[in-house]
């Protein structure tokens, strides 16, 4: 998951599907390009402004 702050003061969160060994910068740019292609105000393009974390794998019963 990658959270990107935008110029409207809000934070937008994206699920980025990537291999476990993906570099944080690759995750950031994948989310940034996804955001950039959407209807939202421009995201801040500073890597250090993003919050990146691994999403838990859903447990199937």
N, C-alpha and C positions, 0 to 999 in steps of 0.2 A: 504494500500500500504506500502511496506517495501523496502527501498533503502539500499543496502549493498555495501560498498566499497570493492574492490578486490585488490589483490596484483599487478595487472597490472596498478593500478592507476585509473581505470574506476569505475563507480558506476552502479550497476545493480538493476533494480526496479522490484518487484514482487507484483502481486495482490494476497492477501491471503484472502480467503473466510472464515469468522469466525463469531460467534455470537457477538453481540454488547458488551457483558460483558467479552469477551476474554481478557486475560492478555497480556500486551505488550511483555513479554518474550515468550509466546506461539506463537505470531505472528512472532517474530524474528526467532525462531527456525524452524517454518514452512517454512519461506522464505529461511533460511540458508540451510535446507535439500533439498529444491527444487533446489537451486543454486549448491549445492554440487553434485547433480545427473546430472547436465548438462555439456556442453562442455567448460564452462568458467573457467578462472584461479580461484584459491582458493579465497573465500571471507574471509574477516577479521571476526573472530568469537568473537569479542568483542561486547557485547550488546550495549554499549554506542557509538559505531561507526555507528550504524544503525539509519536511519531516518524513523519513523513510522507515518503514518497519515491515516485518514479515507477517503476513496474515496467517492465522491458524487454518489448518486444513479441516474442513467440516467433517464431523464424525457421522457416518451413516449407520443407522440402526437396522 
